[in-house]
Amino acid sequence: MVSFVVRYDVNITRSSPVWLFDLDNTLHNASHAIFPAIMAGMNRYLAHLLGDGVTPASEDLVNATRTLYWQRYGATTLGVVKHHGVKAEHFLDETHRFDDLQAMIRAERGLRQLLRRLPGRKILLTNAPHRYSTQVLRHLGLQRQFQHHVAVEAMTVHRQMRPKPSKLLLQRLMRRHQLRPGRCILVEDTLANLRSARELGMRTAWVTQYLTIGDSAGLAHPQKRLIRPAYVDVKVKSVRNLPARLHRLR
């Protein structure tokens, strides 16, 4: 897996939790500008891919295909790879190009101090590509807060890409890092990912402030009503609320 190592916090003990943090719409507001740009890039890619070689595919076909792949496989990338023989690296590279990524990032202040205060190890677990997620972490000043950085290129099981919400991915992550599910807390905006984690015995925290109600773009989990499901231990508006809810995640 792609990862980088930072210094261990002296307060980490064998009983401390292990935090698995999502990135987009969890640590920053990707719905503001980044997700629309990614969706536009996916649409351009799919229009060319689904066209006849001369005329791009229609907008309706592109939207339907993108949404279908996301709903069926958990990531549009998997559908493109499976049905069109496209290299995942090429699709991800082409759809995550930004003229000025830093100007597109919106996030709360104090995230670095927040992560430092949370007891235990932190792992970034994102379905986004490594180059993009590394750039976002750098702009947020969080690149040294995570012991490991697991991006979508590293989410493979038996040579097959298995991004979240794959239980096989989560089980492989547990084995690789010698973790017990009961020690792990997944912090996410996407309910499908939280459900898989809870079914394996992890604790779950649902971050809701950046969700777009009724969004069906396939880039964020669409919610009609933000009601906490039974498999979510804690629902918080912001990751800044996690320290106050830590007793519910033990």
C-alpha positions, 0 to 999 in steps of 0.5 A: 500500500502507498503510505508514509510514516510520521513520528509516533505520539508519545501518548499512544498506547496499545489501548488507544484507538486507531482513527481511519479518516476519510478525506473528501467531505470529511476533512474538507468541503469537496462539494464546494468546487472540487467535486463539481470539477471532478464530475465535469472531468468524468463527464468529458472522459465518459462522453469520449469513451461512450461516443462513436469515435466522432460524436461524444455520447449524450449528456443523459447517457453519460450521467446515467452511466456514471451514476450506475457505475458508482451505485453498482461498484462504489466508485465510477473508476471500477465501472470504467475499468471493468466495462471498457478496459481503461487503466484506472491510473489513466482515468484517475489522472485525467479526471483529477486535473485542476488549474488551481487546487489550493484555491478550490479547497475549503476547510475549517481552521484548527484541524491540525491541532484537533488531530493532535489532540485525538488520542491514538494513531491516525490513518488516512483512508481515501478513495481518491488518488494518491497525487490529489490526496497528497496535494490536499493534505499539504494544503491543509497542513495535515501531511504529518498527522497521519501514520499511513496514507492509503489512497485508491491505487493501494486499495487492491485485493488479489490484484483487483481494485477494491475501494471502500466500502469493500469489506475485503479491503478493510480486512486486508488493512486490519491484517497489514497493520495488525489492527483489531476492528474493535480498536478502529474508528472510521470517520466518514461522510459516506454511509455505505462505507460506515456500514461495512466498517460497523459490520466488521466490528469497527466504531463509526462516526458520520460527518454530515456538514458537507453533504449535499442533500439529494445529490445524485452525482455519484461523488458524495453519498446522496441523503434525503434525510440526515437520520443516524442509522443504527450502524453509526455510533456517532453523528457529528456535524464536524470532525471538530465535534469528535473530542466531545463524543469520544466517550461514545466511540470507546 
